[in-house]
Amino acid sequence: MGDIHLTRELLWAVARGELPANLITQMGVQHLMSLCPTCRRELAAFQKEHSATAAADYDRVFRLLPALIDEQAPRLEREQRGAARDLEDLLALPREKRAAKIHLARSAPLPTSRGVPRGW
């Protein structure tokens, strides 16, 4: 199954019993894993640590996954677009200016709660 978005039609089909409920969990996990390397890494580590006898706990663990995806996906997509734009701008600079900008970014203060370093 490729990267697929949850839709109301799929959710209604599950609600009507036409599709199994765990399909939503599987789709949500796959979609989240395609968007976020941190979630992908953490889930892989969790799966390695988790024993086969606790497989039933996945339903409980991922019950709120659709809401998490709805909440986090727009932010991740914005960050990815911003990073791509920043890289394009950086690569357009002459080598010396690019090196200076990278040095400045590495020495900048830690981000605030909004994700933007103070003074930028």
N, C-alpha and C positions, 0 to 999 in steps of 0.2 A: 504494500500500500504506500503510495507516495504521500508527500506532505499535503494534507487536506484540512480544510477549515470545518469547524462545527457549524451546522446550519440549523435553523428552526425546523426545517423539514426532517432532518435526521433526529433532532431531539423529540419532535412529535412522533416519529415512527417508533422511537424507543418508548415513549410514554404510552403509545397504543399497543405495545407489546409486539410490534412487527419486527423489531431488531433487538438483539440482546443489549442490556444496559452496559455490559462491560465493553462494548464497542466504543462508546463515548469515552470511557477511561483510556482505552488503547489509543484512540485518535488524539485525544488531548495530550497524552504523554508524548506521542510521536511528534505532534506539532510543536509542543514546548521544547522538545529536544532539538528540533531543527532551528529554533530561534535563539536559544540561550546556551552557550558553551558551559557556563557554570552549572546550570540545571542538569545538562547532559552528563557532566563529570560527577556531580553529586548523586544522580540517580544510578549511574554505573557503579559507583562505590557502594551505595546502599544495596544494590542488587547482589554485589559480591559478598557483602557482609551478612546479608539476610539469608536465613536458611530456607530450604525448600518447604519445610513444614509450616512456615509462616506465610505462604503464598496467599492465603485467604485475607490477610491483612492489607493487601494492595487495594482492595475496594475501599476500605476505610481510609487508607492513606491518601488515595486519589479522588475521593468523593467530591472534593471542592475544586478539583483541577480545572473544570471549565471556567469557573469564576476567576481563578488565578490567571489563566491564560488571557481572559478578557481584560483583566487589570494590567498585566505586565506586557503583553504583546505590543501595544501602541508605543510604550516607552522604549522597548528594545528596538523596534523598527525606527523610531526617531533617532535613537543613539547610533544605529547602523548608518542611517542616511547622513547624519552629522559627521560621523567618522570618515565616511567615504568622501564627503565634501571637503573636510579638513585635509585629508590625504591628497586630494587633487590640488587644493590650494598650495599645500606644502611642496608638492613635486613641481609646481609651476615656478617656484622661486629659484633664483640662482643658488648654487651649492653653498656659498658662504652664508647667505641669508637663511637658508634652510637649516644649516648647522647651528646658527645663532638662535633661531626660533626653537629648535629642539632642545638646546641647552637651557633656554629660558623656561620651557615647559617642564623640564625635569627638575628645575630648582623652584618651581612655583609652589605656593602653599597648598595644603590639602584642600580638596573640594568642600564646599559648604553642604548643607543638607539638600540644597537644590541641585547639586552636582556640578556647579560652576565655581571654579576657584575664586576666592576673594580677589578683587582688584582687576578682574578680567572684564 
